[in-house]
Amino acid sequence: MKNTLIFIIFMAIVIGILSLLSGTRAPRIPEDAFHAGITDNGVCLKCHAPGTPAALKQNHPPKTECVICHKRKRKIKQA
Protein backbone atom coordinates (compact mmCIF):
# COMPACT_ATOMS: atom_id res chain seq x y z
CA MET A 1 0.00 0.00 0.00
CA LYS A 2 2.83 2.40 0.87
CA ASN A 3 4.60 1.74 -2.46
CA THR A 4 1.39 2.36 -4.38
CA LEU A 5 0.87 5.71 -2.65
CA ILE A 6 4.47 6.76 -3.35
CA PHE A 7 4.05 5.78 -7.01
CA ILE A 8 0.81 7.78 -7.34
CA ILE A 9 2.39 10.87 -5.77
CA PHE A 10 5.46 10.52 -8.01
CA MET A 11 3.31 10.22 -11.15
CA ALA A 12 1.22 13.25 -10.13
CA ILE A 13 4.40 15.30 -9.75
CA VAL A 14 5.74 14.12 -13.13
CA ILE A 15 2.45 14.92 -14.88
CA GLY A 16 2.34 18.34 -13.22
CA ILE A 17 5.88 19.18 -14.32
CA LEU A 18 5.21 18.01 -17.87
CA SER A 19 2.05 20.10 -18.12
CA LEU A 20 3.94 23.19 -16.94
CA LEU A 21 6.64 22.60 -19.55
CA SER A 22 4.23 21.77 -22.36
CA GLY A 23 4.42 25.17 -24.03
CA THR A 24 3.02 28.65 -24.07
CA ARG A 25 -0.54 29.45 -23.21
CA ALA A 26 -2.87 31.26 -25.58
CA PRO A 27 -3.31 34.95 -24.80
CA ARG A 28 -6.56 35.90 -23.13
CA ILE A 29 -9.27 37.89 -24.93
CA PRO A 30 -8.71 41.57 -24.09
CA GLU A 31 -11.27 43.41 -21.98
CA ASP A 32 -11.89 46.34 -24.29
CA ALA A 33 -14.75 47.76 -26.36
CA PHE A 34 -13.78 45.76 -29.47
CA HIS A 35 -13.83 42.42 -27.67
CA ALA A 36 -16.75 43.00 -25.27
CA GLY A 37 -19.31 40.22 -25.41
CA ILE A 38 -17.47 37.94 -27.84
CA THR A 39 -18.72 34.40 -27.42
CA ASP A 40 -18.47 32.95 -30.91
CA ASN A 41 -15.76 32.52 -33.52
CA GLY A 42 -17.59 34.34 -36.33
CA VAL A 43 -17.15 37.66 -34.56
CA CYS A 44 -13.38 37.10 -34.24
CA LEU A 45 -12.95 36.52 -37.95
CA LYS A 46 -14.33 39.96 -38.81
CA CYS A 47 -11.00 41.45 -37.68
CA HIS A 48 -8.64 38.45 -37.62
CA ALA A 49 -9.35 36.87 -41.04
CA PRO A 50 -6.69 36.91 -43.79
CA GLY A 51 -6.39 40.32 -45.42
CA THR A 52 -7.67 42.26 -42.41
CA PRO A 53 -5.54 44.66 -40.34
CA ALA A 54 -5.30 42.20 -37.40
CA ALA A 55 -4.93 39.02 -39.48
CA LEU A 56 -3.64 35.88 -37.80
CA LYS A 57 -0.20 34.54 -38.65
CA GLN A 58 0.06 31.69 -41.16
CA ASN A 59 1.29 29.25 -38.48
CA HIS A 60 -1.68 29.91 -36.16
CA PRO A 61 -3.50 26.64 -35.30
CA PRO A 62 -7.13 26.08 -36.42
CA LYS A 63 -8.44 29.49 -37.29
CA THR A 64 -12.10 28.73 -36.71
CA GLU A 65 -11.99 27.64 -33.07
CA CYS A 66 -10.90 30.84 -31.28
CA VAL A 67 -12.78 30.54 -28.00
CA ILE A 68 -11.45 27.04 -27.32
CA CYS A 69 -7.95 28.39 -26.63
CA HIS A 70 -8.54 32.09 -26.00
CA LYS A 71 -10.53 32.73 -22.83
CA ARG A 72 -11.73 35.92 -21.19
CA LYS A 73 -9.50 37.53 -18.61
CA ARG A 74 -10.46 36.49 -15.12
CA LYS A 75 -12.20 39.19 -13.15
CA ILE A 76 -10.86 39.69 -9.65
CA LYS A 77 -13.63 39.81 -7.09
CA GLN A 78 -13.32 42.77 -4.79
CA ALA A 79 -14.65 42.49 -1.28
C-alpha positions as CSV (number, residue, x, y, z in Angstrom):
1,M,0.0,0.0,0.0
2,K,2.8,2.4,0.9
3,N,4.6,1.7,-2.5
4,T,1.4,2.4,-4.4
5,L,0.9,5.7,-2.6
6,I,4.5,6.8,-3.3
7,F,4.1,5.8,-7.0
8,I,0.8,7.8,-7.3
9,I,2.4,10.9,-5.8
10,F,5.5,10.5,-8.0
11,M,3.3,10.2,-11.1
12,A,1.2,13.3,-10.1
13,I,4.4,15.3,-9.8
14,V,5.7,14.1,-13.1
15,I,2.5,14.9,-14.9
16,G,2.3,18.3,-13.2
17,I,5.9,19.2,-14.3
18,L,5.2,18.0,-17.9
19,S,2.1,20.1,-18.1
20,L,3.9,23.2,-16.9
21,L,6.6,22.6,-19.5
22,S,4.2,21.8,-22.4
23,G,4.4,25.2,-24.0
24,T,3.0,28.6,-24.1
25,R,-0.5,29.4,-23.2
26,A,-2.9,31.3,-25.6
27,P,-3.3,34.9,-24.8
28,R,-6.6,35.9,-23.1
29,I,-9.3,37.9,-24.9
30,P,-8.7,41.6,-24.1
31,E,-11.3,43.4,-22.0
32,D,-11.9,46.3,-24.3
33,A,-14.7,47.8,-26.4
34,F,-13.8,45.8,-29.5
35,H,-13.8,42.4,-27.7
36,A,-16.7,43.0,-25.3
37,G,-19.3,40.2,-25.4
38,I,-17.5,37.9,-27.8
39,T,-18.7,34.4,-27.4
40,D,-18.5,33.0,-30.9
41,N,-15.8,32.5,-33.5
42,G,-17.6,34.3,-36.3
43,V,-17.1,37.7,-34.6
44,C,-13.4,37.1,-34.2
45,L,-12.9,36.5,-37.9
46,K,-14.3,40.0,-38.8
47,C,-11.0,41.4,-37.7
48,H,-8.6,38.5,-37.6
49,A,-9.4,36.9,-41.0
50,P,-6.7,36.9,-43.8
51,G,-6.4,40.3,-45.4
52,T,-7.7,42.3,-42.4
53,P,-5.5,44.7,-40.3
54,A,-5.3,42.2,-37.4
55,A,-4.9,39.0,-39.5
56,L,-3.6,35.9,-37.8
57,K,-0.2,34.5,-38.6
58,Q,0.1,31.7,-41.2
59,N,1.3,29.3,-38.5
60,H,-1.7,29.9,-36.2
61,P,-3.5,26.6,-35.3
62,P,-7.1,26.1,-36.4
63,K,-8.4,29.5,-37.3
64,T,-12.1,28.7,-36.7
65,E,-12.0,27.6,-33.1
66,C,-10.9,30.8,-31.3
67,V,-12.8,30.5,-28.0
68,I,-11.5,27.0,-27.3
69,C,-7.9,28.4,-26.6
70,H,-8.5,32.1,-26.0
71,K,-10.5,32.7,-22.8
72,R,-11.7,35.9,-21.2
73,K,-9.5,37.5,-18.6
74,R,-10.5,36.5,-15.1
75,K,-12.2,39.2,-13.2
76,I,-10.9,39.7,-9.7
77,K,-13.6,39.8,-7.1
78,Q,-13.3,42.8,-4.8
79,A,-14.7,42.5,-1.3
